[in-house]
């Protein structure tokens, strides 16, 4: 019986050794990048006050507007102030830094904005975590790396055609 148990233990160890993960240096930098993005998203959605949609968009309202204030329709033109950063806090774009809000038709923006901005009322400010699949995906768009999770602080200033 003892020999049987030792044999089974040896087989188990041999199988484990064969299934060992590749050394860290064998993993591509892009794969490590994507793993870090996924880990951030998993951590982020557990934070208090954050909501997650079916697409994976994460959002938190940080400035509330009156309930009678309008929300933009999905294809609306909106005027917003925004700051975009990577998960490490590095800023890649900012209307605030330029000192002038931006006006965009929502239909021409990344899916995360098309989904998130209509959740806002005029005058509100939200934080968004936008996974790559509803951001820029695998596209190369310097300074944004392929498959990047993007963070945005967005304030909905106006819905110009709604007035």
Buried (B, 14 or more C-beta within 10 A) or exposed (E): EEEEEEEEEEEEEEEEEEEEEEEEEEEEEEEEBBEBBBEBBEEBEEEEEBEBEEEBBBBBBEEEBEEEBBBBEEEBBBBBBBBBBBBEEEEBBBBEEEEEBBEBEBEEBBBBBBBBBBBBBBBBBBBBBBBBBBBBBEEEEEEBBBBBBBBBBBBBBBBEEEE
